[in-house]
Amino acid sequence: MKIWKGLAMDKRLFVFAWLIIGLVTGCSLAPEYSRPAAPVPAAWPTGAAYGDAQTGTAASSIPWREFFTDARLKQVIETALNRNRDLRLAVLNVERARAFYGIQRAELYPAVSALGSGSKARIPADLASSGQATTSERYDVNLGVAAWEIDFFGRIRSLKDQALEQYLATDEARRSAQLLLVSSTAQAYFGLAADRETRKTALATLDTQEATYRLVRKQNDLGIATELDLKRAESQVEAARVEVARWTQITALDENALTLLVGGPLPAELLPEDLGDVREPAEPAAGLSSEILLQRPDVLAAEHLLKASNANIGAARAAFFPRISLTAAFGTASADLSGLFKGGSGTWSFAPQIAMPIFDARISSAYDVTKAEQAISVAQYEKAIQTAFREVSDALAVRGTVEKQIAAQSALVEAVAETYRLSEIRYNLGLDSYLGVLDAQRSLYSARQGFTGLRLVRFANRVALYQVLGGGL
């Protein structure tokens, strides 16, 4: 007989367990998610300003350690990834979002707790039914759940899905921050190299101007050069000193910016002398289709937030339906502590509750809020794709024209350098005034400065294209 009772009890527990599983994994009222169509052309723009988008290797297949070919720059980026505080905050935000998701997911399951209590009270004679003062004792030990909401209509599941998507969005934001840090560190490194090269050009120009000034002064002492020529040569020396001081300041600011990105000072041997001292990064390819933008970290983050708002609609819809909660406990109770675990002291309680909303205007308004938030998320997702498309198009336009600019600027430097050489010869022969030499000097300095700037644009454009294509993180 006891065996059959045990089997019957096991069967009831089995059915109850399956009922609980069915209720926990109940229906969901969230609308079915459908990714919005990308509001951009399927192909990259073409024209005279754009190069071949297929040139190079796909950015998504190039890890940053292979994309950057300069060994010292790799060490600098590695240091930045380990010490940068902004990236550290992004990682901590991911950990926090994951913990929030764990909290929300745990709401699906009952929280089982054990409770022990004891009480002792004296009842005076005039209040006791027996007419004599009595002392009562009670001891309880219970195991149970309190106010566990059974997610029959998927409200908690929708909130759990929302927390999951927010966690995934935060993780994509962390990837985006990492990619931005890698590219920003490289850009700062190249910028420092270019500015140090320009400072070298300014120092070389100062040396040339000082030598020219000494020559003009000797000519003025001999009565060959005029006082006006001497003052013009002196003004060029002072202008060159201003340029040297300005570029010394700029390079110091560059080093400070790089120090902030890296999270601390760098050894001098890791810093570049000029652009010629740095190896160029690899050349990434954009591919044929703009669909690769959907894999960018910031676009994926926007899509996860869209899915989160979609799940939130399900939670708002479930608020229109009844909420079913359960409080249950079983244990033992006794008037004597020694009899707490003796036979016949068992207790149990079972208290289901159902709450049906009849009139609550807030529920309808909350549902309207979730629908508006979902529409906002759609717009933000589409804007993220449009912004990504514009950034890649801009980078392709720069890549398609920068080589021609560099070639033209190189030819300009050679032509202006020859002009300066001939102007000096004609001045020394007394055929021209010193004004022609001054003009040629200024043009040569400006042309060299422009040539350095365009080479920096080529370096920076490759990094920018790698970043806007989502990189290979």
C-alpha positions as CSV (number, residue, x, y, z in Angstrom):
1,M,0.0,0.0,0.0
2,K,2.8,2.4,0.9
3,I,4.5,1.6,-2.5
4,W,1.3,2.6,-4.4
5,K,1.0,5.8,-2.4
6,G,4.7,6.6,-3.2
7,L,4.1,6.0,-6.9
8,A,1.0,8.2,-6.8
9,M,3.0,10.9,-5.1
10,D,5.8,10.6,-7.7
11,K,3.3,10.9,-10.5
12,R,1.8,14.0,-9.0
13,L,5.3,15.6,-8.6
14,F,6.1,14.6,-12.2
15,V,2.9,16.3,-13.5
16,F,3.5,19.3,-11.3
17,A,7.1,19.7,-12.5
18,W,5.9,19.5,-16.2
19,L,3.2,22.1,-15.4
20,I,5.7,24.4,-13.9
21,I,8.0,24.0,-17.0
22,G,5.1,24.7,-19.3
23,L,4.1,27.8,-17.4
24,V,7.7,29.1,-17.3
25,T,8.1,28.6,-21.0
26,G,4.7,30.0,-21.8
27,C,3.6,32.1,-24.6
28,S,5.2,35.5,-25.6
29,L,3.2,38.5,-26.7
30,A,6.2,40.3,-28.2
31,P,5.7,41.0,-31.9
32,E,7.8,38.9,-34.3
33,Y,11.1,40.7,-35.0
34,S,11.8,41.6,-38.6
35,R,15.0,43.5,-39.5
36,P,14.2,46.8,-41.3
37,A,15.5,47.2,-44.8
38,A,18.8,49.1,-45.1
39,P,17.9,52.7,-46.2
40,V,21.1,52.9,-48.3
41,P,22.1,51.8,-51.9
42,A,23.2,48.2,-52.2
43,A,26.5,49.3,-53.9
44,W,29.1,51.9,-53.1
45,P,29.2,55.2,-55.0
46,T,31.2,55.4,-58.2
47,G,32.7,58.2,-60.1
48,A,35.9,60.1,-60.7
49,A,36.5,60.6,-57.0
50,Y,36.1,57.0,-56.0
51,G,38.7,54.2,-56.4
52,D,38.2,50.5,-56.7
53,A,36.4,49.3,-53.6
54,Q,37.8,45.8,-54.2
55,T,41.4,46.9,-53.9
56,G,43.0,45.2,-50.9
57,T,41.9,42.6,-48.4
58,A,38.4,42.6,-46.8
59,A,38.7,44.6,-43.5
60,S,36.7,42.1,-41.6
61,S,39.2,39.4,-42.3
62,I,42.3,41.4,-41.1
63,P,43.0,41.4,-37.4
64,W,44.5,44.7,-36.2
65,R,47.8,43.0,-35.5
66,E,48.1,42.1,-39.2
67,F,46.6,45.4,-40.5
68,F,49.3,47.5,-38.8
69,T,52.7,46.5,-40.1
70,D,54.9,48.8,-37.9
71,A,56.3,46.8,-34.9
72,R,56.5,49.9,-32.6
73,L,53.0,51.0,-33.4
74,K,51.7,47.5,-32.5
75,Q,53.3,47.8,-29.1
76,V,51.7,51.2,-28.6
77,I,48.3,50.0,-29.5
78,E,48.7,46.9,-27.3
79,T,49.6,49.2,-24.4
80,A,46.5,51.4,-25.1
81,L,44.2,48.3,-25.1
82,N,45.6,47.3,-21.7
83,R,45.7,50.7,-20.0
84,N,43.1,53.0,-21.6
85,R,40.4,54.0,-19.1
86,D,37.6,54.6,-21.6
87,L,38.0,51.0,-22.8
88,R,38.1,49.8,-19.3
89,L,34.8,51.6,-18.6
90,A,33.3,49.9,-21.7
91,V,34.3,46.5,-20.4
92,L,32.9,47.2,-17.0
93,N,29.6,48.4,-18.6
94,V,29.4,45.0,-20.3
95,E,29.9,43.2,-17.0
96,R,27.2,45.3,-15.4
97,A,24.8,44.6,-18.3
98,R,25.5,40.9,-18.1
99,A,24.7,41.0,-14.3
100,F,21.4,42.8,-15.0
101,Y,20.5,40.2,-17.5
102,G,21.2,37.5,-14.9
103,I,18.9,39.2,-12.4
104,Q,16.1,39.5,-15.0
105,R,16.5,35.9,-16.2
106,A,16.3,34.6,-12.6
107,E,12.8,36.2,-12.3
108,L,11.5,33.2,-14.3
109,Y,12.3,30.8,-11.5
110,P,11.0,30.6,-7.9
111,A,13.3,31.9,-5.2
112,V,13.3,29.1,-2.6
113,S,14.1,30.1,0.9
114,A,14.3,28.5,4.3
115,L,12.8,30.2,7.4
116,G,13.1,29.3,11.0
117,S,11.2,31.2,13.7
118,G,10.3,30.9,17.4
119,S,8.0,32.8,19.7
120,K,7.1,32.7,23.3
121,A,4.3,34.8,24.8
122,R,2.6,35.1,28.3
123,I,-1.1,35.6,28.4
124,P,-2.5,37.1,31.7
125,A,-5.3,35.4,33.6
126,D,-7.9,37.9,32.8
127,L,-7.3,37.4,29.0
128,A,-6.9,33.6,29.1
129,S,-10.0,31.4,28.4
130,S,-9.0,29.1,31.3
131,G,-8.9,32.0,33.8
132,Q,-5.2,31.3,34.6
133,A,-2.1,32.9,33.3
134,T,-0.5,30.8,30.5
135,T,2.7,30.9,28.6
136,S,2.6,29.8,24.9
137,E,5.5,28.7,22.7
138,R,5.7,28.0,19.0
139,Y,8.6,26.9,16.8
140,D,8.5,26.7,13.0
141,V,10.9,25.6,10.2
142,N,9.6,26.1,6.7
143,L,10.9,25.8,3.1
144,G,9.0,27.5,0.4
145,V,8.6,30.3,-2.2
146,A,7.0,33.7,-1.7
147,A,5.0,35.6,-4.4
148,W,6.5,33.8,-7.4
149,E,4.9,35.1,-10.5
150,I,4.1,32.3,-13.0
151,D,4.9,33.8,-16.4
152,F,1.9,32.4,-18.2
153,F,1.6,35.4,-20.6
154,G,5.4,36.0,-21.2
155,R,5.8,39.3,-19.4
156,I,8.9,38.2,-17.5
157,R,10.3,36.4,-20.6
158,S,9.9,39.6,-22.6
159,L,11.7,41.6,-19.9
160,K,14.4,38.9,-19.9
161,D,14.8,39.1,-23.7
162,Q,15.0,42.9,-23.4
163,A,17.8,42.6,-20.8
164,L,19.6,40.1,-23.0
165,E,19.5,42.5,-26.1
166,Q,20.6,45.4,-24.0
167,Y,23.5,43.3,-22.7
168,L,24.4,42.3,-26.3
169,A,24.2,46.0,-27.4
170,T,26.5,47.0,-24.6
171,D,29.0,44.3,-25.7
172,E,28.9,45.6,-29.3
173,A,29.4,49.1,-27.8
174,R,32.5,47.7,-26.2
175,R,33.7,46.3,-29.5
176,S,33.1,49.7,-31.1
177,A,35.0,51.4,-28.4
178,Q,37.9,49.0,-28.8
179,L,38.0,49.6,-32.6
180,L,37.8,53.4,-32.0
181,L,40.7,53.2,-29.6
182,V,42.8,51.2,-32.0
183,S,42.2,53.6,-34.9
184,S,42.5,56.7,-32.7
185,T,45.9,55.5,-31.3
186,A,47.2,54.9,-34.8
187,Q,45.9,58.2,-36.0
188,A,47.6,60.0,-33.1
189,Y,50.8,58.1,-33.8
190,F,50.8,59.0,-37.4
191,G,49.9,62.6,-36.6
192,L,52.9,62.9,-34.2
193,A,55.2,61.5,-36.9
194,A,53.9,64.0,-39.5
195,D,54.2,66.9,-37.1
196,R,57.7,65.9,-36.1
197,E,58.6,65.8,-39.8
198,T,57.1,69.3,-40.3
199,R,59.1,70.5,-37.3
200,K,62.2,69.1,-39.0
201,T,61.3,71.0,-42.1
202,A,60.9,74.2,-40.1
203,L,64.3,73.7,-38.4
204,A,65.9,73.1,-41.8
205,T,64.2,76.2,-43.1
206,L,65.5,78.2,-40.1
207,D,69.1,77.0,-40.8
208,T,68.8,78.0,-44.4
209,Q,67.3,81.4,-43.5
210,E,70.1,82.1,-40.9
211,A,72.7,81.2,-43.5
212,T,71.1,83.4,-46.1
213,Y,70.9,86.3,-43.5
214,R,74.6,86.0,-42.7
215,L,75.4,86.1,-46.5
216,V,73.1,89.2,-47.1
217,R,74.6,90.9,-44.1
218,K,78.1,90.5,-45.5
219,Q,76.9,91.7,-48.8
220,N,75.4,94.7,-47.0
221,D,78.7,95.4,-45.3
222,L,80.3,95.5,-48.7
223,G,77.6,97.7,-50.1
224,I,76.3,95.0,-52.5
225,A,73.0,94.3,-50.7
226,T,70.6,97.0,-49.7
227,E,69.4,97.6,-46.2
228,L,65.9,96.5,-47.4
229,D,67.3,93.2,-48.5
230,L,68.9,92.8,-45.0
231,K,65.7,93.5,-43.2
232,R,63.8,91.1,-45.5
233,A,66.3,88.4,-44.7
234,E,66.1,89.1,-41.0
235,S,62.3,88.9,-41.1
236,Q,62.4,85.5,-42.7
237,V,64.7,84.3,-40.0
238,E,62.3,85.4,-37.3
239,A,59.3,84.0,-39.2
240,A,61.2,80.6,-39.3
241,R,61.8,80.8,-35.6
242,V,58.1,81.3,-35.0
243,E,57.4,78.2,-37.1
244,V,59.9,76.2,-35.2
245,A,58.3,77.2,-31.9
246,R,54.8,76.6,-33.2
247,W,55.6,73.1,-34.4
248,T,57.5,72.3,-31.2
249,Q,54.3,73.2,-29.3
250,I,52.2,71.1,-31.7
251,T,54.4,68.0,-31.3
252,A,54.3,68.3,-27.5
253,L,50.5,68.4,-27.7
254,D,50.5,65.4,-29.9
255,E,52.6,63.5,-27.4
256,N,50.2,64.5,-24.6
257,A,47.2,63.3,-26.6
258,L,49.0,60.0,-27.3
259,T,49.8,59.6,-23.7
260,L,46.2,60.0,-22.7
261,L,45.1,57.4,-25.2
262,V,47.7,54.9,-24.1
263,G,47.0,55.5,-20.5
264,G,50.6,56.6,-19.5
265,P,53.9,57.9,-20.9
266,L,55.6,55.9,-23.6
267,P,59.3,55.1,-23.9
268,A,61.1,57.4,-26.4
269,E,62.2,54.5,-28.5
270,L,58.6,53.7,-29.4
271,L,57.9,57.2,-30.7
272,P,58.4,57.9,-34.5
273,E,60.9,60.4,-35.8
274,D,58.9,61.3,-38.9
275,L,56.5,59.7,-41.4
276,G,59.4,58.0,-43.2
277,D,60.2,56.2,-40.0
278,V,56.7,54.5,-40.0
279,R,55.5,51.6,-42.1
280,E,52.2,52.0,-43.8
281,P,49.2,49.9,-42.7
282,A,47.7,47.4,-45.1
283,E,45.1,48.5,-47.6
284,P,41.5,47.3,-46.7
285,A,38.8,46.6,-49.3
286,A,35.2,47.6,-48.9
287,G,33.9,44.8,-51.2
288,L,31.1,45.0,-53.6
289,S,28.0,45.3,-51.4
290,S,27.2,47.8,-48.6
291,E,25.6,44.9,-46.7
292,I,28.8,44.5,-44.8
293,L,27.8,47.6,-42.8
294,L,25.2,45.5,-41.0
295,Q,28.1,43.8,-39.2
296,R,29.7,47.0,-37.9
297,P,29.7,47.1,-34.1
298,D,27.7,50.3,-33.8
299,V,25.1,49.1,-36.3
300,L,24.8,45.8,-34.4
301,A,24.4,47.6,-31.2
302,A,21.6,49.7,-32.7
303,E,19.9,46.5,-33.9
304,H,20.1,44.9,-30.5
305,L,18.5,48.0,-28.9
306,L,15.8,47.7,-31.6
307,K,15.2,44.1,-30.5
308,A,15.1,45.2,-26.9
309,S,12.4,47.7,-27.6
310,N,10.5,45.0,-29.6
311,A,10.7,42.7,-26.5
312,N,9.5,45.5,-24.3
313,I,6.3,45.7,-26.3
314,G,5.6,42.1,-25.3
315,A,5.9,43.0,-21.6
316,A,3.6,45.9,-22.1
317,R,1.0,43.7,-23.8
318,A,1.2,41.1,-21.1
319,A,0.2,43.8,-18.6
320,F,-3.3,43.7,-20.0
321,F,-3.7,40.0,-18.9
322,P,-3.9,38.5,-15.4
323,R,-0.9,38.0,-13.2
324,I,-0.7,34.7,-11.5
325,S,1.5,34.3,-8.4
326,L,2.1,31.5,-6.0
327,T,3.2,31.5,-2.4
328,A,3.8,28.0,-0.9
329,A,5.7,26.5,2.0
330,F,6.0,23.2,3.8
331,G,7.9,22.4,7.0
332,T,7.3,21.6,10.6
333,A,5.9,23.3,13.7
334,S,5.7,22.5,17.4
335,A,5.0,24.0,20.7
336,D,8.2,22.6,22.0
337,L,11.6,23.0,20.4
338,S,12.4,19.3,21.1
339,G,9.3,18.2,19.3
340,L,10.0,20.2,16.1
341,F,11.1,17.3,14.0
342,K,8.9,14.6,15.6
343,G,6.3,12.7,13.7
344,G,3.0,14.5,13.2
345,S,4.5,18.0,13.3
346,G,4.5,18.6,9.5
347,T,2.8,21.8,8.1
348,W,2.2,23.1,4.7
349,S,0.5,26.1,3.0
350,F,-0.5,26.8,-0.6
351,A,-1.7,30.3,-1.6
352,P,-2.1,31.0,-5.3
353,Q,-3.2,34.5,-6.3
354,I,-4.5,36.0,-9.5
355,A,-4.7,39.7,-10.2
356,M,-6.8,40.9,-13.2
357,P,-6.6,44.5,-14.3
358,I,-10.0,46.0,-14.6
359,F,-9.3,49.7,-15.1
360,D,-5.8,51.2,-15.1
361,A,-5.2,53.9,-17.7
362,R,-1.4,53.7,-17.0
363,I,-1.3,50.3,-18.7
364,S,-2.6,51.6,-22.0
365,S,-0.2,54.6,-21.9
366,A,2.7,52.4,-21.0
367,Y,1.9,50.3,-24.1
368,D,1.8,53.4,-26.3
369,V,5.2,54.4,-24.8
370,T,6.7,51.0,-25.8
371,K,5.4,51.4,-29.4
372,A,6.9,54.9,-29.6
373,E,10.2,53.7,-28.3
374,Q,10.2,50.9,-30.9
375,A,9.6,53.4,-33.7
376,I,12.5,55.6,-32.2
377,S,14.8,52.5,-32.2
378,V,13.9,51.8,-35.9
379,A,14.9,55.4,-36.8
380,Q,18.1,55.2,-34.8
381,Y,19.0,51.9,-36.4
382,E,18.4,53.3,-39.9
383,K,20.4,56.4,-39.1
384,A,23.3,54.3,-37.9
385,I,23.3,52.5,-41.3
386,Q,23.1,55.8,-43.2
387,T,25.9,57.3,-41.1
388,A,28.1,54.2,-41.7
389,F,27.4,54.3,-45.5
390,R,28.4,58.0,-45.6
391,E,31.6,57.3,-43.6
392,V,32.7,54.5,-45.9
393,S,31.9,56.6,-49.0
394,D,33.9,59.5,-47.7
395,A,36.9,57.2,-47.0
396,L,36.6,55.7,-50.5
397,A,36.5,59.2,-52.0
398,V,39.7,60.2,-50.2
399,R,41.4,56.9,-51.2
400,G,40.4,57.5,-54.8
401,T,42.1,60.9,-55.0
402,V,44.9,61.1,-52.5
403,E,47.5,59.3,-54.6
404,K,47.0,61.8,-57.4
405,Q,47.3,64.7,-54.9
406,I,50.5,63.3,-53.5
407,A,52.0,62.8,-57.0
408,A,51.1,66.4,-58.0
409,Q,52.4,67.8,-54.7
410,S,55.7,65.9,-55.1
411,A,56.1,67.4,-58.5
412,L,55.3,70.9,-57.0
413,V,57.9,70.5,-54.4
414,E,60.5,69.7,-57.0
415,A,59.5,72.6,-59.2
416,V,59.5,75.1,-56.3
417,A,62.8,73.8,-55.0
418,E,64.3,74.4,-58.5
419,T,62.7,77.8,-58.6
420,Y,64.3,78.6,-55.2
421,R,67.7,77.4,-56.4
422,L,67.5,79.6,-59.6
423,S,66.3,82.6,-57.7
424,E,69.3,82.4,-55.3
425,I,71.7,82.2,-58.3
426,R,70.1,85.2,-60.0
427,Y,70.2,87.2,-56.8
428,N,73.8,86.4,-56.1
429,L,74.6,87.5,-59.7
430,G,72.8,90.7,-59.1
431,L,70.2,89.9,-61.8
432,D,67.1,89.9,-59.5
433,S,66.1,91.5,-56.2
434,Y,66.0,89.5,-53.0
435,L,62.1,89.6,-53.1
436,G,62.2,86.7,-55.6
437,V,64.3,84.6,-53.3
438,L,61.9,85.3,-50.4
439,D,58.9,84.4,-52.4
440,A,60.5,81.1,-53.5
441,Q,61.5,80.3,-49.9
442,R,58.0,80.7,-48.7
443,S,56.6,78.7,-51.5
444,L,59.1,75.9,-50.9
445,Y,58.3,75.7,-47.2
446,S,54.6,75.6,-47.9
447,A,54.9,73.0,-50.6
448,R,57.0,70.7,-48.3
449,Q,54.5,71.2,-45.5
450,G,51.6,70.3,-47.9
451,F,53.5,67.2,-49.1
452,T,53.9,65.9,-45.5
453,G,50.2,66.6,-44.8
454,L,49.1,64.6,-47.9
455,R,51.2,61.7,-46.9
456,L,49.6,61.8,-43.5
457,V,46.2,61.8,-45.2
458,R,47.1,58.6,-47.0
459,F,48.2,56.9,-43.7
460,A,45.1,58.2,-41.9
461,N,42.7,57.2,-44.7
462,R,43.7,53.6,-44.5
463,V,43.1,53.5,-40.8
464,A,39.8,55.3,-41.2
465,L,38.6,52.9,-43.9
466,Y,39.5,50.0,-41.7
467,Q,37.6,51.5,-38.8
468,V,34.4,52.4,-40.7
469,L,34.3,49.0,-42.4
470,G,34.1,47.4,-38.9
471,G,37.7,46.2,-38.7
472,G,38.7,42.7,-37.9
473,L,38.3,42.6,-34.2
